[in-house]
Amino acid sequence: MDREQEYRQLSDIVFQRASDEESALLKAQWKILGAQYLELAGQSKKIDETDTIYDPIPWDRFRDNC
């Protein structure tokens, strides 16, 4: 799974949690977080398309822990 797919999966999880939330404030915050994950997914796609070498997040280190 590439970075874009990981962000999209996280956004799906967060949006599902938002739909289950009863508190309007928490629901709004979950939706904001989901939207940010979607934005990161879009940015990741652009990075992958341009084949950018610099990556500040060591993704390989965190994949095994999730």
Buried (B, 14 or more C-beta within 10 A) or exposed (E): EEBBEBBBEBBEEBBEBBEEBEEEEEBEBBBEBBEBBBEBBEEBBEBEEEEEEEEEEEEEEEEEEE
